[in-house]
Amino acid sequence: MKKETLKIATRDIALIALFVAIIEVCKFALANLANIELTSFLLIIFSLYFGKRVYAAVPVFILIEGVVYGFGLWWIMYLYAWPLLILITRIFKKNDSALLWAVVSGVFGLLFGFLCAIPYLFMGGISTAFSWWIAGIPFDLVHGVSNFLIMLLLYRPVTKVLKKIKI
C-alpha cells in the first residue's frame, strides 16, 4: 500500500505565516482598545481572497494565541468562534457588498460574548452562561459597532488592492 503525503506548496506556507503575522501584529497594535480588533476583518478578507489557505491559518493563529496569552477558558471559545466566522464567510463568498460584510462582521462582534458564554454553560449551567453573557453586552456593543465600521471603511480599499495583485 502506498503512503499518501500531504503536499503543501512553500508559497502557501509563507502565505499562512503572513496571515497569522498580520493578525497578531494588528491584535498587539490595538490591544489597548477594548473589543476593537481587526481579526474579524482580516479573517473575512483572507477567506474571501485566499480561500482554503485560511483554513490552515486559523488553527495556527489560535495556537499562537494560547501560547502567548495562556490556554485559559477563553481559548476554548476561539476553537469554534473563528472557524465559525470562516464558515459564514465561505457561505456568502460570492457577494461583494461592503454593506453585507459590514453587517456580517458587526453581527459576529455583537454575538461574540454569546459565543464566549458557551463554555460557561458546561461549567456552571445556564444561569452562569446567561449572566456572563449579559454582563458583557456593553463590550459586545463596542465590538459589533467597531467591526461594522472597520469593515465598512476598509472593505473597498483593501479589496481593490487585492484584486490587482495575483497571489
N, CA and C of each residue as an Amber inpcrd file, in Angstrom:
protein
   501
   0.8340000  -1.1750000   0.0000000   0.0000000   0.0000000   0.0000000
   0.8870000   1.2500000   0.0000000   0.5790000   2.1700000  -0.8760000
   1.3550000   3.4040000  -0.9960000   0.9590000   4.4050000   0.0750000
   1.9500000   5.0580000   0.6140000   1.6710000   6.1240000   1.5860000
   1.3040000   7.3950000   0.8370000   0.2240000   8.0160000   1.2720000
  -0.1410000   9.3010000   0.6900000   0.4610000  10.4020000   1.5300000
   1.0200000  11.3810000   0.8740000   1.5880000  12.5120000   1.5980000
   0.8070000  13.7650000   1.2570000   0.6840000  14.5900000   2.2380000
   0.0230000  15.8730000   2.0470000   1.0410000  16.8320000   1.4640000
   0.7400000  17.3270000   0.3000000   1.6580000  18.2710000  -0.3350000
   1.1140000  19.6740000  -0.1700000   1.9490000  20.5050000   0.3620000
   1.5850000  21.9080000   0.5180000   2.7420000  22.7350000  -0.0350000
   2.4190000  23.6690000  -0.8560000   3.4350000  24.4730000  -1.5240000
   4.1190000  25.4130000  -0.5330000   5.3790000  25.6600000  -0.7890000
   6.1470000  26.5950000   0.0310000   5.4670000  27.9620000   0.0520000
   4.9390000  28.3450000  -1.0770000   4.2320000  29.6300000  -1.1820000
   3.0340000  29.6850000  -0.2270000   2.3070000  28.5730000  -0.1200000
   1.1560000  28.5140000   0.7870000   1.5910000  28.6200000   2.2420000
   2.6770000  27.9450000   2.5850000   3.2030000  28.0300000   3.9540000
   3.5830000  29.4720000   4.2800000   4.2230000  30.1290000   3.3230000
   4.6090000  31.5300000   3.5320000   3.3770000  32.4230000   3.6850000
   2.3560000  32.1930000   2.8770000   1.1310000  32.9930000   2.9780000
   0.4240000  32.7670000   4.3080000   0.3620000  31.5170000   4.7380000
  -0.2690000  31.2040000   6.0230000   0.4680000  31.9160000   7.1490000
   1.7860000  31.8720000   7.1150000   2.5960000  32.5620000   8.1280000
   2.3600000  34.0610000   8.0650000   2.2570000  34.6010000   6.8670000
   1.9980000  36.0340000   6.6950000   0.6250000  36.4150000   7.2500000
  -0.4020000  35.6050000   6.9730000  -1.7400000  35.8650000   7.5080000
  -1.7000000  35.9440000   9.0320000  -1.0800000  34.9380000   9.6460000
  -1.0270000  34.8770000  11.1090000  -0.2290000  36.0510000  11.6680000
   0.8830000  36.3780000  11.0310000   1.7110000  37.5020000  11.4940000
   0.9440000  38.8160000  11.4170000   0.2240000  39.0350000  10.3350000
  -0.5640000  40.2660000  10.1870000  -1.6310000  40.3490000  11.2760000
  -2.3230000  39.2460000  11.5130000  -3.3670000  39.2360000  12.5490000
  -2.7560000  39.5230000  13.9200000  -1.6500000  38.8690000  14.2400000
  -1.0160000  39.0510000  15.5490000  -0.4970000  40.4770000  15.7390000
   0.0890000  41.0470000  14.7190000   0.5880000  42.4280000  14.8090000
  -0.5740000  43.3930000  15.0170000  -1.6530000  43.1910000  14.2790000
  -2.8320000  44.0600000  14.4390000  -3.4480000  43.9030000  15.8250000
  -3.5060000  42.6770000  16.3300000  -4.0380000  42.4560000  17.6820000
  -3.1840000  43.1860000  18.7140000  -1.8820000  43.0860000  18.5660000
  -0.9820000  43.7510000  19.5040000  -1.1320000  45.2690000  19.4090000
  -1.2280000  45.7920000  18.1980000  -1.3260000  47.2360000  17.9980000
  -2.6060000  47.8240000  18.6030000  -3.6750000  47.0380000  18.6020000
  -4.9590000  47.5270000  19.1080000  -5.2940000  46.9790000  20.5000000
  -4.3370000  46.3650000  21.1510000  -4.5860000  45.6960000  22.4430000
  -5.1370000  46.6340000  23.5130000  -4.8020000  47.9120000  23.4630000
  -5.2730000  48.8510000  24.4830000  -6.6930000  49.3600000  24.2360000
  -7.2710000  48.9980000  23.1140000  -8.6380000  49.4060000  22.7920000
  -9.5600000  48.2070000  23.0090000 -10.3180000  48.2310000  24.0870000
 -11.1640000  47.0900000  24.4450000 -12.1610000  46.7550000  23.3390000
 -12.1070000  45.5480000  22.8850000 -13.0420000  44.9810000  21.9070000
 -13.0410000  45.6720000  20.5470000 -11.9770000  46.3560000  20.2330000
 -11.8010000  46.9060000  18.8930000 -10.6380000  46.1320000  18.2870000
 -10.9500000  45.3960000  17.2170000  -9.9490000  44.4930000  16.6590000
 -10.0820000  44.4150000  15.1450000  -9.0190000  43.9660000  14.5090000
  -9.0270000  43.7580000  13.0660000  -9.0880000  42.2790000  12.7000000
  -9.0980000  41.4100000  13.6780000  -9.0770000  39.9800000  13.4150000
 -10.2710000  39.5470000  12.5740000 -11.4510000  39.9940000  12.9270000
 -12.6510000  39.6240000  12.1620000 -12.5350000  40.1140000  10.7200000
 -12.1600000  41.3650000  10.5600000 -11.9830000  41.9390000   9.2210000
 -10.9720000  41.1230000   8.4130000  -9.8170000  40.8590000   9.0160000
  -8.7520000  40.1550000   8.3000000  -9.1450000  38.7280000   7.9470000
  -9.7830000  38.0220000   8.8580000 -10.1870000  36.6490000   8.5530000
 -11.2330000  36.6090000   7.4410000 -12.1350000  37.5610000   7.4360000
 -13.1210000  37.6190000   6.3530000 -12.4230000  37.9150000   5.0280000
 -11.5720000  38.9100000   4.9980000 -10.8660000  39.2880000   3.7640000
  -9.9660000  38.1510000   3.2820000  -9.1900000  37.5770000   4.1970000
  -8.2980000  36.4690000   3.8120000  -9.1130000  35.2910000   3.2680000
 -10.2330000  35.0130000   3.8880000 -11.0730000  33.9080000   3.4330000
 -11.6450000  34.1820000   2.0440000 -12.0580000  35.4120000   1.8160000
 -12.6250000  35.7620000   0.5150000 -11.5910000  35.7160000  -0.6070000
 -10.3690000  36.1620000  -0.3300000  -9.3810000  36.3150000  -1.3950000
  -8.3270000  35.2220000  -1.4540000  -8.2060000  34.4410000  -0.4070000
  -7.1810000  33.4030000  -0.4050000  -7.7430000  32.0240000  -0.1350000
  -9.0510000  31.9340000  -0.0310000  -9.7380000  30.6580000   0.0450000
  -9.2670000  29.7110000   1.1290000  -9.0040000  28.4830000   0.7220000
  -8.7350000  27.3970000   1.6520000  -7.4370000  27.5610000   2.4440000
  -6.5630000  28.4030000   2.0100000  -5.3190000  28.6270000   2.7740000
  -5.6130000  29.1610000   4.1700000  -6.7250000  29.8560000   4.3120000
  -7.1080000  30.4080000   5.6130000  -7.4660000  29.2860000   6.5810000
  -7.9470000  28.1590000   6.0550000  -8.2770000  27.0210000   6.9240000
  -7.0610000  26.5940000   7.7400000  -5.8870000  26.6930000   7.1640000
  -4.6630000  26.3330000   7.8910000  -4.1950000  27.4740000   8.7910000
  -4.4770000  28.7040000   8.4090000  -4.0200000  29.8570000   9.1920000
  -4.7700000  29.9860000  10.5130000  -6.0520000  29.6500000  10.5330000
  -6.8600000  29.8240000  11.7430000  -6.3490000  28.9600000  12.9010000
  -6.1010000  27.6620000  12.7030000  -5.5630000  26.8770000  13.8270000
  -4.1980000  27.3660000  14.3030000  -3.3660000  27.8250000  13.3780000
  -2.0560000  28.3520000  13.7680000  -2.2480000  29.6170000  14.6040000
  -3.1360000  30.4990000  14.1730000  -3.4460000  31.7070000  14.9210000
  -3.9510000  31.3630000  16.3240000  -4.8840000  30.4190000  16.4090000
  -5.4520000  30.0350000  17.7080000  -4.3770000  29.4440000  18.6140000
  -3.5250000  28.6180000  18.0640000  -2.4420000  28.0220000  18.8550000
  -1.4860000  29.0900000  19.3770000  -1.1190000  30.0190000  18.5320000
  -0.2210000  31.1040000  18.9570000  -0.8710000  31.9460000  20.0470000
  -2.1600000  32.2110000  19.9250000  -2.8680000  32.9500000  20.9670000
  -2.7540000  32.2330000  22.3100000  -2.9410000  30.9220000  22.2930000
  -2.8210000  30.1470000  23.5250000  -1.4180000  30.1700000  24.0920000
  -0.4210000  30.0710000  23.2330000   0.9760000  30.0990000  23.6830000
   1.3190000  31.4600000  24.2850000   0.8700000  32.5210000  23.6380000
   1.2020000  33.8750000  24.0880000   0.4250000  34.2720000  25.3420000
  -0.8690000  34.0080000  25.3570000  -1.7230000  34.5010000  26.4400000
  -2.1680000  33.4230000  27.4370000  -1.8080000  32.1950000  27.1880000
  -2.1920000  31.1040000  28.0760000  -3.4350000  30.3940000  27.5720000
  -3.5290000  29.1260000  27.8990000  -4.6410000  28.3100000  27.4340000
  -5.7700000  28.3170000  28.4630000  -6.4040000  29.4660000  28.6030000
  -7.4990000  29.6080000  29.5600000  -8.8250000  29.2240000  28.9430000
  -9.8740000  29.4420000  29.6970000 -11.2230000  29.1270000  29.2400000
 -11.5750000  29.9070000  27.9740000 -11.0980000  31.1440000  27.8950000
 -11.3510000  31.9530000  26.7050000 -10.8210000  31.2800000  25.4420000
  -9.7280000  30.5320000  25.5830000  -9.0810000  29.9020000  24.4270000
  -9.9810000  28.8350000  23.8060000 -10.7410000  28.1490000  24.6350000
 -11.6580000  27.1180000  24.1350000 -12.6580000  27.7410000  23.1600000
 -13.1280000  28.9390000  23.4960000 -14.0790000  29.6280000  22.6270000
 -13.4610000  29.9300000  21.2660000 -12.1770000  30.2550000  21.2420000
 -11.5050000  30.5280000  19.9690000 -11.5480000  29.3120000  19.0440000
 -11.5840000  28.1180000  19.6150000 -11.5740000  26.8890000  18.8150000
 -12.8100000  26.7550000  17.9290000 -13.9050000  27.4150000  18.2900000
 -15.1000000  27.3340000  17.4510000 -15.5430000  28.6890000  16.8970000
 -15.2080000  29.7910000  17.5660000 -15.6860000  31.1020000  17.1030000
 -15.0330000  31.5130000  15.7840000 -13.7190000  31.4490000  15.7190000
 -13.0420000  31.8880000  14.4870000 -13.3210000  30.9530000  13.3140000
 -13.3280000  29.6340000  13.5070000 -13.7450000  28.7820000  12.3780000
 -15.1890000  29.0480000  11.9410000 -16.0600000  29.3990000  12.8830000
 -17.4350000  29.7440000  12.5350000 -17.4730000  30.9680000  11.6190000
 -16.6620000  31.9640000  11.9170000 -16.6060000  33.1560000  11.0600000
 -16.1290000  32.7910000   9.6510000 -15.1480000  31.9190000   9.5590000
 -14.6620000  31.4750000   8.2450000 -15.7780000  30.7340000   7.5030000
 -16.4900000  29.8750000   8.2010000 -17.5900000  29.1270000   7.5900000
 -18.6650000  30.0730000   7.0630000 -19.0590000  31.0400000   7.8560000
 -20.0600000  32.0300000   7.4250000 -19.5540000  32.7830000   6.1990000
 -18.2860000  33.1570000   6.2190000 -17.7020000  33.8770000   5.0840000
 -17.7250000  33.0230000   3.8240000 -17.3810000  31.7520000   3.9560000
 -17.3650000  30.8670000   2.7900000 -18.7790000  30.6880000   2.2190000
 -19.7900000  30.7250000   3.0810000 -21.1780000  30.5810000   2.6150000
 -21.5730000  31.7570000   1.7180000 -21.1550000  32.9730000   2.0960000
 -21.5380000  34.1830000   1.3480000 -20.4210000  34.7000000   0.4500000
 -19.4410000  33.8820000   0.1340000 -18.2170000  34.3270000  -0.5370000
 -18.4280000  35.0050000  -1.8910000 -19.5060000  34.7170000  -2.5650000
 -19.7210000  35.3120000  -3.8910000 -20.2490000  36.7390000  -3.8240000
 -20.6110000  37.1890000  -2.6630000 -21.1540000  38.5310000  -2.5040000
 -20.0200000  39.5380000  -2.3320000 -20.0980000  40.6390000  -3.0450000
 -19.0550000  41.6650000  -2.9910000 -19.5880000  42.9780000  -2.3980000
 -20.5680000  42.8920000  -1.5460000 -21.1720000  44.0760000  -0.9570000
 -20.4610000  44.4500000   0.3460000 -19.9200000  45.6560000   0.3800000
 -19.2740000  46.1440000   1.6060000 -20.2790000  46.1790000   2.7500000
 -21.5120000  46.5330000   2.4500000 -22.5450000  46.5970000   3.4890000
 -22.8510000  45.2050000   4.0500000 -22.9570000  44.2080000   3.1830000
 -23.2100000  42.8500000   3.6700000 -22.0820000  42.3920000   4.5990000
 -20.8410000  42.6070000   4.1910000 -19.7170000  42.1610000   5.0130000
 -19.6130000  42.9690000   6.2970000 -20.0220000  44.2350000   6.2490000
 -20.0500000  45.0390000   7.4750000 -21.0940000  44.4900000   8.4400000
 -22.2380000  44.0890000   7.9100000 -23.2820000  43.5060000   8.7540000
 -22.8150000  42.1660000   9.3280000 -22.2250000  41.3200000   8.4930000
 -21.7160000  40.0240000   8.9710000 -20.7000000  40.2390000  10.0860000
 -19.7550000  41.1240000   9.8570000 -18.7110000  41.3890000  10.8520000
 -19.2980000  42.0140000  12.1160000 -20.2420000  42.9290000  11.9370000
 -20.8800000  43.5700000  13.0860000 -21.6940000  42.5990000  13.9210000
 -22.4670000  41.7560000  13.2650000 -23.2670000  40.7610000  13.9910000
 -22.3490000  39.7700000  14.7070000 -21.2670000  39.3860000  14.0440000
 -20.3040000  38.4860000  14.6960000 -19.7600000  39.1380000  15.9710000
 -19.4170000  40.4260000  15.8940000 -18.9370000  41.1390000  17.0810000
 -19.9950000  41.2200000  18.1710000 -21.2420000  41.4660000  17.7730000
 -22.3350000  41.5260000  18.7550000 -22.5600000  40.1760000  19.4400000
 -22.3740000  39.1040000  18.7000000 -22.6150000  37.7660000  19.2380000
 -21.3750000  37.1240000  19.8650000 -20.2690000  37.8260000  19.8300000
 -19.0180000  37.2670000  20.3390000 -19.1370000  36.8660000  21.8130000
 -19.7490000  37.6980000  22.6060000 -19.9380000  37.3770000  24.0230000
 -20.8350000  36.1700000  24.2150000 -21.8580000  36.0600000  23.3810000
 -22.7230000  34.8800000  23.4260000 -21.9030000  33.6290000  23.1290000
 -21.0650000  33.7090000  22.1010000 -20.2020000  32.5720000  21.7710000
 -19.2390000  32.2510000  22.9130000 -18.7470000  33.3020000  23.5610000
 -17.8320000  33.1080000  24.6930000 -18.5340000  32.4650000  25.8840000
 -19.8250000  32.6300000  25.9800000 -20.5700000  32.1070000  27.1270000
 -20.7980000  30.6040000  27.0550000 -20.6270000  30.0130000  25.9060000
 -20.9100000  28.5860000  25.7370000 -20.1020000  27.7050000  26.6990000
 -18.8000000  27.9060000  26.8650000 -18.0860000  27.0600000  27.8370000
 -18.6220000  27.2020000  29.2680000 -19.1170000  28.3910000  29.6030000
 -19.6770000  28.6040000  30.9420000 -20.9650000  27.8100000  31.1420000
 -21.6540000  27.5120000  30.0580000 -22.8460000  26.6810000  30.1300000
 -22.4910000  25.3020000  30.6920000 -21.3740000  24.7620000  30.2590000
 -20.9430000  23.4420000  30.7110000 -20.2740000  23.4800000  32.0900000
 -19.7510000  24.6380000  32.4390000 -19.0560000  24.7420000  33.7250000
 -19.9940000  25.0980000  34.8750000 -20.9920000  25.9390000  34.6090000
 -21.8380000  26.4070000  35.7030000 -23.3160000  26.3840000  35.4210000
 -23.6910000  25.9260000  34.2420000 -25.1050000  25.8500000  33.8940000
 -25.5900000  27.0860000  33.1450000 -26.8590000  27.0600000  32.8370000
 -27.4520000  28.1250000  32.0180000 -27.4130000  29.4800000  32.7040000
 -27.6240000  29.5140000  34.0290000 -27.6250000  30.8090000  34.7200000
 -26.2230000  31.4440000  34.6980000 -25.1760000  30.6320000  34.8210000
 -23.8040000  31.1610000  34.7560000 -23.5080000  31.6930000  33.3600000
 -23.8400000  30.9020000  32.3500000 -23.5960000  31.3230000  30.9680000
 -24.3850000  32.5840000  30.6330000 -25.6600000  32.6210000  31.0200000
 -26.5110000  33.7610000  30.7180000 -26.0100000  35.0220000  31.4220000
 -25.6640000  34.9070000  32.7000000 -25.1960000  36.0950000  33.4370000
 -23.8540000  36.5800000  32.9010000 -23.0040000  35.6580000  32.4960000
 -21.7090000  36.0430000  31.9220000 -21.9240000  36.7940000  30.6110000
 -22.8520000  36.2900000  29.7850000 -23.1540000  36.9310000  28.5110000
 -23.7610000  38.3120000  28.7280000 -24.7330000  38.4180000  29.6120000
 -25.4160000  39.6970000  29.8710000 -24.4330000  40.7400000  30.4090000
 -23.5450000  40.3180000  31.2950000 -22.5670000  41.2570000  31.8670000
 -21.6380000  41.8230000  30.7980000 -21.4410000  41.0850000  29.7210000
 -20.5200000  41.5380000  28.6730000 -21.1750000  42.2890000  27.5350000
 -22.4820000  42.5210000  27.6050000 -23.1770000  43.1800000  26.4940000
 -22.5890000  44.5560000  26.1490000 -22.1960000  45.3960000  27.1090000
 -21.5790000  46.6690000  26.7050000 -20.3170000  46.4660000  25.8500000
 -19.5390000  45.4530000  26.1670000 -18.3470000  45.1560000  25.3680000
 -18.7270000  44.6210000  23.9930000 -19.7880000  43.8100000  23.9450000
 -20.2610000  43.2870000  22.6700000 -20.7880000  44.3990000  21.7660000
 -21.4200000  45.3960000  22.3540000 -21.8990000  46.5340000  21.5630000
 -20.7280000  47.2730000  20.9170000 -19.6910000  47.5220000  21.6970000
 -18.4840000  48.1650000  21.1450000 -17.8750000  47.2900000  20.0610000
 -17.7880000  45.9990000  20.3420000 -17.2160000  45.0530000  19.3940000
 -17.9990000  45.0400000  18.0830000 -19.3140000  44.9450000  18.1800000
 -20.1530000  44.8940000  16.9890000 -20.1040000  46.1690000  16.1650000
 -20.2120000  47.3130000  16.8380000 -20.1760000  48.6010000  16.1250000
 -18.8070000  48.8200000  15.4830000 -17.7480000  48.5300000  16.2150000
 -16.4090000  48.7400000  15.6500000 -16.1470000  47.7760000  14.4900000
 -16.5750000  46.5140000  14.6110000 -16.4270000  45.5710000  13.4930000
 -17.1720000  46.0740000  12.2610000 -18.3900000  46.5620000  12.4620000
 -19.1990000  47.0810000  11.3650000 -18.4860000  48.2430000  10.6750000
 -18.0290000  49.2120000  11.4730000 -17.3780000  50.3990000  10.9010000
 -16.0570000  50.0700000  10.2290000 -15.2710000  49.2060000  10.8460000
 -13.9810000  48.8160000  10.2500000 -14.2040000  48.1750000   8.8910000
 -15.1500000  47.2510000   8.8210000 -15.4200000  46.5810000   7.5430000
 -15.9590000  47.5750000   6.5230000 -16.8740000  48.4280000   6.9450000
 -17.4620000  49.3980000   6.0260000 -16.4020000  50.3540000   5.4680000
 -15.4620000  50.7690000   6.3060000 -14.4180000  51.7060000   5.8810000
 -13.2850000  51.0530000   5.0940000 -12.9250000  49.8300000   5.4390000
 -11.7370000  49.2120000   4.8410000 -12.0220000  48.2150000   3.7220000
 -13.2370000  47.7200000   3.6250000 -13.5310000  46.6670000   2.6520000
 -13.1640000  47.0720000   1.2260000 -13.6800000  48.1780000   0.7480000
 -13.4290000  48.5910000  -0.6460000 -11.9460000  48.8700000  -0.9270000
 -11.2570000  49.6860000  -0.1140000  -9.8440000  49.9440000  -0.4390000
  -8.9780000  48.6800000  -0.4070000  -9.2100000  47.8120000   0.5610000
  -8.3910000  46.5950000   0.6720000  -8.7140000  45.6250000  -0.4620000
  -9.9970000  45.4440000  -0.7730000 -10.3360000  44.5160000  -1.8590000
  -9.8800000  45.0540000  -3.2190000  -9.8580000  46.3480000  -3.3620000
  -9.3660000  46.9440000  -4.6150000  -7.8960000  46.5720000  -4.8360000
  -7.1100000  46.6380000  -3.7840000  -5.6950000  46.2640000  -3.8790000
  -5.5570000  44.7720000  -4.1160000  -6.3100000  43.9640000  -3.3940000
  -6.2090000  42.5030000  -3.5390000  -6.6340000  42.0280000  -4.9280000
  -7.5640000  42.7230000  -5.5560000  -7.9750000  42.3490000  -6.9010000
  -6.8590000  42.6200000  -7.9060000  -6.0080000  43.5820000  -7.6170000
  -4.9130000  43.9330000  -8.5360000  -3.7390000  42.9680000  -8.4350000
  -3.5080000  42.4280000  -7.2540000  -2.3660000  41.5280000  -7.0900000
  -2.8200000  40.0890000  -7.2940000  -1.9490000  39.3070000  -7.8290000
  -2.2680000  37.8900000  -8.0810000  -1.3960000  37.0480000  -7.1570000
  -2.0320000  36.4870000  -6.1430000  -1.2790000  35.6210000  -5.2220000
  -1.8910000  34.2420000  -5.2790000
